[in-house]
Every structure is written in structure tokens, then in C-alpha cells.
């Protein structure tokens, strides 16, 4: 969906915040006006969009906090910081920042292993890493991750979230990692249905043998059903109402009407009393071992998810493109503040950003106002949160987790090659079976190994036709000096008086050593009475930029044009 009018500031360069070129072009006032945009011209549309984003964000902020193993208040605090602080500094005006499901698993693991007090220092260090990366212009580098790893990571996170929240939907605590939760869940579900089978239906709305898991499961299932089918069952004029907020309200109403003795959101009278400001001692003690590794992992994953989301939002409108270094710096500021306050980490999130664009947002004012609405709600309407069943929030997170598992990514990766599919499944499986950090590291290692394989691998196929004294050698992959002995052995198989045809159409690269080998062998073979045909060898070498020769080649035959394009892209 394209939006008709956007704030100005379409400079293509992306100076690093704090760097020598930051704001140099036109003074700080012009820079500020260009950055903020014509807010007053679009205040009406931005106001309406902010209400929609607020309604989408509120249940997600609380639900992601629950999935992360922290009080719901901390999720709302992160949403407030993302809306009010990060939006002002953001390099992507329509990107909405807040707590993200993609970090819920690693935060949950961190809290379980090191306790809630260690969360703040870890997020603070992660934010400082992001600020440094943005300052030194490393924004685009965080996007340099294999799509197979990214999609496998998101799918693994989705499965882990679903596996954890299915237990919360029954008022139970998750048992451990995703695989263990999935394996033992059917037994728990079977117990619920066995309990329902032995009592009359008139008793289903009360405890059974002192257990209320069936009631919590019913509320969670109702929440999931409403979210999944809301837009399909209601009139078109109601479809703009966020399904998650409708599901939360209806589930809370049902639980209240029937006075269900299930678990509800527990909040203090002052929502911000859950905030614990970090101390310098706690920050100084975390520069070692697993906690510092977790900070680096959160910085990396949060940055990658943010910048990929920003790129996706850019495709939804015709306004200025994201300034990645500025956005990365802004995210670092936000996470540093969230870490100082002991709340959840944030990223730029695609779901809330999509709702922002679709609702008609034109400037960054919409995302800013959504943060204001979260702040107002947290200050004045905390008592409403106590009516929300925990199972309902878990139902929201189950849907979020399911949406992270996108089968279309598998189809796209299959078109690229089997290697990408293997990386995807191994990354996903490792995350579900162990933890997020191990899965991502293994996925990146596999992607790097595949890159090296593609760069160094060469396939040779030789066919002989004795009747015609003709041999055909097909080369596929990268012909580098490492593969020179392999090519030489193949060439030595050709009898002296035969005609050799060498096909280089499937070569992605050929270096000077291999080029020189083919040329010198051709001269030697012809001297012995043989013939050699190597189509467009010199032309391909020129296209790759042989030293001392022009990189511009004459028009190539249609059969070799794709190879030339690949060679040009590799430079």
C-alpha cells in the first residue's frame, strides 16, 4: 500500500549519527525540520493512526512481557520509550518500535538463568553496542545475514513461543526449551479432556478436582479463535478494529461474567513501581561470560530485526527511504534507556509498523502519539489490566508465534537451492531443541561455510567420443588457483591429437591462475596436433576486470550473458 504524502528529507546519503557529516549540509535547524517533517499538515490522519497502533501495541506489549518471563508493566514501559524517545530520533519515520516477540525467547532464557535483576544491565550494554555501531556507520552490515538464517530464526522463535504459551494458556509454567514443551504438551492436554469427560457439562465452568486448567484453556482458545477469524466473520466496517484488542476484551468479559478462578494479570497500583534502575556495580559485573554474550546477541538480533523491518516498511510507502545508521543509533538510545530502567529490549516491529502505514500515518507523529497513549493508559487505567486473564495474553502470543512461521519462506529458499533449505531447518531445529543463541550461531556458521563452499567449489565433467576423437569438459562453479590441480588432471586425460571443447558457461568466476593454465595448455595441445575450443574465455576474463585490460566487453552471445551478469555482480 502506498501513501500519498510524506515528510521531506530524501537525501540518499546516510551519515552516521554523531559523525563528522551529521547535519553539516544545512545547519541544525534545517536538519531538525527535515528530520521531523510537516507534522502540522497531517495531524488528523496521524492522530487516527496512532489510536490504531496503540490498540494493536497494548496487548502485544503485555503479552511479550509475559512470554519473556517478566511483569507486564515492563513491556508497556518499553513501548512508551519506543514511542516517545526512539520515534523522535528514528531514521525511519513510520517504523514503530517496542517489545518484540523475536527477543522473547532469549530474554526468557536470560531471566531464568541469571534472574530479573540482570536483565537491565544486559539490555543497557546491548543498547550501547547499537549506538556505537550506528555512530561508526555499520547499519547496513547488520542486514548482511543469510535469509535462510533470518527466516529459520524467526520460525524457531515462533515455534518456541507457541510451545511456551500453550502451557500459560492452561495456567501452567513452561517446562523448559521448546522441544521439551512440545513433546510433553499432548499428555497435559489429554488430562484436561479426561477430566471433562468424567463430569457433567454443568460443572465445566468450575474447578474439576481442584484444577482450573480447562477454564484457562477455554479462555485462551477463545482468544485465538477470535483473532484468527475476526476479519472473516465481521462486517467490513468493523475490520479496522484490531482483532487482538477485541479478543482481550471479550475474553476478559467472559471470565468476569462467569467469575472464573483462573490467573489474571497481576499489577501494582503504580505500574511503574516494577521499574528497577540498574546500578553501576551490576553493569560492571556483567562484562564477562554468558551475560556479555547475551548482550551481544541481543544487540545483533535486535538490530537485524529492526533494519529488516525498516526495509519492509520502505516498500509500503513512497516516502523517504530509511537512514539505517540513524535508525540503528536511535534503537541503541532506546535500548540503553530500557536497560537503565530494567525493562524489555525493543526493536522496530513490522506488525505495528504495518498497522501504522495502513491506518494512514504520514509522519513520525503517529508513532510518537501511540507512545503517549501507552503512558496515559499506564498512569490512569492500570486497574483494567487486573481484569485480563493470563490465558488471553498467552492466546495473543500463540497467534504471534504462528505468524512467525511463514511457509512461503521455505518455498522461496527452495528455489535458491537445497543448501539454503538445510540451513533454514538446522537453524530452526537448533533453536527449538536448545536455545536461540546456539541456533543463530550455528546458522551463521553454516551460511558462512556454504559461502566458502560456493566460492571454492568446482565441478568438472569430462565426456569422451572415441569415434570422433572429441572430448568435452564442462566446468561449473568457481575456477580458482585452489582448483588448478583438478583442472590440470582433467586436461591431462585428453589424448594428444583429439579435439577438446571446454564449456565455461556455468562458471561463476575464473582467476588468473586458471585462465593462464587454460591458455598455455591450449597452445601446447595445438602444438601436438590437437584442437581446442574454449568459447569466450578471453571475453569472460575481460569482464571480470583483468589487470591492464578494459572491463568493458563487446556484446556477448545470448548463451553467456547470464554468466557475465553474475561476474559483474560479484565485484
Helices and strands as residue ranges (DSSP letters): H 27-36, G 39-42, H 43-67, H 72-81, I 82-86, H 87-89, E 96-98, G 101-103, H 104-114, H 117-135, G 140-143, H 147-168, H 178-198, G 201-203, H 213-233, G 236-238, H 243-257, G 271-274, H 280-284, H 289-314, H 324-341, E 347-349, H 350-358, H 365-380, H 382-385, H 390-404, H 407-416, H 418-433, H 436-456, E 458-465, E 470-479, G 481-483, H 484-492, E 499-510, H 512-527, E 531-534, H 537-543, G 558-560, H 561-569
